[in-house]
Amino acid sequence: MNLPFQPPLEPMLAKGAKALPRGDGWIYEPKWDGFRVLIFRDGDALYLQSRGRKPLLRYFPEVRGPLLAALPPRCVVDGELVIARNGELDFDALQMRLHPADSRIDMLAEQTPAQVVAFDLLALGDQDLRPTPFAERRAMLESILSAVSPPIHLTPATRDRALAADWFERFEGAGLDGVVAKGTGAAYEPGKRVMVKVKHDRTADCVVAGFRWHKNGPETLVGSLILALYADDGRLQQIGVAASFTAAKRAELVSFLEPWRDDALDGHPWAEWMQAEQHGDRRPGVGSRWSGGKDLSWQPLRLGLVAEVGYNHFDGGRLRHPAHFKRWRHDKPHTDCTQEQVEVAPPMEIQEIFDA
């Protein structure tokens, strides 16, 4: 490719904050929950790169034509691949696209086509725009995408902090993560946490119904805690996992959980978990279409352990991303861990965000 720089390129990242920054030197954007994508175009040559610097176009062939129609002949654009179903983002549908079979990818590309949301311009023609202040890059991006149409989008942006705070509350119902703030004078610094992100942060008290060993330390390191809540009908439903632990904490959890492993299946509601798929329950050990042969075996724990965890999205009866362990709740009966405590954002259509 004849561009000012070549792929792969580390994308610029964001550091977390509790609140949106104040002052005149910020531009605020919605934080999309999809696959980060860097788009390199040189004529008919098109290369899509993931955050992990891997090629993505093979998995999303349906965006090739629209991108070639929408973008200038030579450019590099930063953005997000998303899939919307029933008017809201569907992260699971994105994960399902990472499949080795072309036939399956083609089928899913037709059934659940992806869209691209552009939010930065890194190169245009012979110009390397990475040193250019973001406000100027944004203005150029708006100019080249002024007539863009779905499935290619330009992300909304505002300098009004009050409006951004309103977006933070309202846009969650469409599946967005929060809000990103970018300095108006900031250069694009690959791999550095220059932007500021504010994400929804909530807590829930969950039953710890089991765990999985870490892939690098079976019997010596805990990989993840399996979290569950009681549904309205009284069934214990798996909602996700807590998996962010240091190596020392993983080793410590082995001895901490050991007493809870004794007679763990006696009266455990998941004792017959292998039948879960036919009953439609969400329980550990059941593979999915995007598991890729991953070991999903689990170790049951006697019911009684309750953990407070932090999470950002809960939809479809589960956590969208792994939760963050906060503390043990030895004071709380596990039977009080119901789905009633979970906040679910009011639904909102994706199109309302672009109309905003």
NORFENZI-V853629 format. One record per residue. SS is DSSP state (hx for helix, st for strand, lp for the rest). PSI is psi in radians with two decimals (999 if undefined). Layout:
SS_PSI ; SS_PSI
This chain:
lp_2.37 ; lp_1.35 ; lp_2.84 ; lp_-0.43 ; lp_2.80 ; lp_2.71 ; lp_2.73 ; lp_2.78 ; lp_2.29 ; lp_2.26 ; lp_2.69 ; lp_2.51 ; st_3.13 ; st_2.58 ; st_2.54 ; st_2.63 ; lp_2.76 ; lp_-0.44 ; lp_2.76 ; lp_2.39 ; lp_2.64 ; lp_2.86 ; lp_3.04 ; lp_-0.18 ; lp_0.56 ; st_2.55 ; st_2.27 ; st_2.46 ; st_2.69 ; st_2.57 ; st_1.95 ; lp_2.56 ; lp_1.46 ; lp_-2.59 ; st_2.10 ; st_2.42 ; st_2.30 ; st_2.23 ; st_2.07 ; st_2.15 ; st_2.29 ; st_1.68 ; lp_-2.20 ; lp_-0.11 ; st_2.20 ; st_2.28 ; st_2.17 ; st_2.21 ; st_2.39 ; st_3.00 ; lp_-0.61 ; lp_0.26 ; lp_0.56 ; lp_2.63 ; st_2.47 ; lp_-0.32 ; hx_-0.61 ; hx_-0.60 ; hx_-0.24 ; lp_1.07 ; lp_-0.39 ; lp_-0.28 ; hx_-0.15 ; hx_-0.95 ; hx_-0.89 ; hx_-0.64 ; hx_-0.73 ; hx_-0.55 ; hx_-0.51 ; hx_-0.54 ; lp_2.69 ; lp_2.79 ; lp_-0.55 ; st_2.00 ; st_2.90 ; st_2.19 ; st_2.45 ; st_2.42 ; st_-2.73 ; st_2.35 ; st_2.26 ; st_2.76 ; lp_2.24 ; st_2.29 ; st_2.32 ; lp_0.62 ; lp_0.04 ; st_2.80 ; st_2.49 ; lp_1.67 ; hx_-0.60 ; hx_-0.67 ; hx_-0.58 ; hx_-0.80 ; hx_-0.60 ; hx_-0.35 ; lp_-0.32 ; lp_1.30 ; lp_2.49 ; lp_-0.34 ; lp_2.12 ; hx_-0.65 ; hx_-0.69 ; hx_-0.71 ; hx_-0.78 ; hx_-0.69 ; hx_-0.80 ; hx_-0.55 ; hx_-0.55 ; hx_-0.70 ; hx_-0.73 ; lp_1.28 ; lp_2.51 ; lp_2.81 ; st_2.78 ; st_2.25 ; st_2.03 ; st_2.41 ; st_0.06 ; st_2.66 ; st_2.06 ; st_-0.40 ; st_2.55 ; st_2.02 ; lp_-2.21 ; lp_0.01 ; st_2.17 ; st_1.90 ; lp_0.04 ; lp_-0.64 ; lp_-0.19 ; lp_2.43 ; lp_2.52 ; hx_-0.68 ; hx_-0.66 ; hx_-0.70 ; hx_-0.71 ; hx_-0.75 ; hx_-0.71 ; hx_-0.69 ; hx_-0.73 ; hx_-0.64 ; hx_-0.81 ; hx_-0.33 ; lp_0.40 ; lp_-0.52 ; lp_0.37 ; lp_2.64 ; lp_2.77 ; lp_2.51 ; lp_0.28 ; st_2.36 ; st_2.69 ; st_2.20 ; lp_2.50 ; lp_2.67 ; st_2.61 ; st_2.67 ; lp_-0.02 ; lp_1.89 ; hx_-0.64 ; hx_-0.70 ; hx_-0.71 ; hx_-0.68 ; hx_-0.64 ; hx_-0.72 ; hx_-0.75 ; hx_-0.70 ; hx_-0.80 ; hx_-0.65 ; hx_-0.25 ; hx_-0.56 ; hx_-0.26 ; hx_0.07 ; lp_0.23 ; lp_2.71 ; lp_-0.52 ; st_-2.43 ; st_2.49 ; st_2.40 ; st_2.30 ; st_2.31 ; st_2.33 ; lp_-0.53 ; lp_0.15 ; lp_2.37 ; lp_2.89 ; lp_1.97 ; lp_1.74 ; lp_2.32 ; lp_-0.10 ; lp_2.59 ; st_1.45 ; st_-0.64 ; st_2.93 ; st_2.28 ; st_2.43 ; st_2.02 ; st_2.76 ; lp_2.27 ; lp_1.91 ; st_2.93 ; st_2.71 ; st_2.56 ; st_2.09 ; st_2.60 ; st_2.28 ; st_1.71 ; st_-0.11 ; st_-3.04 ; st_2.94 ; st_2.55 ; st_2.63 ; lp_2.50 ; lp_-0.44 ; lp_0.06 ; lp_1.01 ; lp_2.33 ; lp_-0.14 ; lp_-0.35 ; lp_2.30 ; st_2.26 ; st_-0.83 ; st_2.65 ; st_2.32 ; st_2.09 ; st_2.55 ; st_2.72 ; st_2.68 ; st_2.23 ; lp_3.04 ; lp_-0.50 ; lp_0.11 ; lp_-0.11 ; lp_2.52 ; st_2.02 ; st_2.29 ; st_2.35 ; st_-0.18 ; st_-2.77 ; st_2.80 ; st_2.17 ; lp_-0.03 ; lp_1.59 ; lp_2.64 ; lp_2.86 ; hx_-0.68 ; hx_-0.71 ; hx_-0.65 ; hx_-0.71 ; hx_-0.69 ; hx_-0.64 ; hx_-0.48 ; hx_-0.88 ; hx_-0.59 ; hx_-0.69 ; hx_-0.28 ; hx_-0.84 ; hx_-0.48 ; hx_-0.10 ; hx_-0.29 ; lp_2.20 ; lp_0.61 ; lp_-0.51 ; lp_-0.13 ; lp_1.90 ; lp_0.10 ; lp_2.28 ; lp_-0.23 ; lp_0.30 ; lp_-0.55 ; lp_0.75 ; hx_-0.35 ; hx_-0.28 ; hx_0.04 ; hx_-0.70 ; hx_-0.71 ; hx_-0.42 ; hx_-0.17 ; lp_0.22 ; lp_2.71 ; lp_1.80 ; lp_2.76 ; lp_2.73 ; lp_-0.19 ; lp_2.08 ; lp_2.79 ; lp_3.04 ; lp_-0.29 ; lp_0.31 ; lp_-0.49 ; lp_0.59 ; lp_0.15 ; lp_2.47 ; lp_1.98 ; lp_0.26 ; lp_2.62 ; lp_2.82 ; st_2.09 ; st_2.68 ; lp_2.51 ; lp_2.34 ; lp_2.44 ; lp_-0.45 ; lp_2.29 ; st_2.30 ; st_2.39 ; st_2.21 ; st_2.70 ; st_2.48 ; st_2.86 ; lp_-0.63 ; lp_2.36 ; st_2.01 ; st_2.70 ; lp_0.44 ; lp_0.28 ; st_2.91 ; st_2.37 ; lp_-0.56 ; lp_2.79 ; lp_2.48 ; st_2.88 ; st_2.08 ; st_2.32 ; st_-0.88 ; st_2.85 ; st_2.49 ; lp_1.36 ; lp_-0.24 ; lp_-0.07 ; lp_2.23 ; lp_2.42 ; hx_-0.42 ; hx_-0.24 ; hx_-0.05 ; lp_1.48 ; st_2.89 ; hx_-0.15 ; hx_-0.47 ; hx_-0.24 ; lp_2.29 ; lp_2.27 ; lp_2.16 ; lp_2.51 ; lp_2.43 ; lp_2.60 ; lp_2.48 ; lp_2.41 ; hx_-0.68 ; hx_-0.52 ; hx_-0.52 ; hx_-0.76 ; hx_-0.54 ; hx_-0.49 ; lp_999
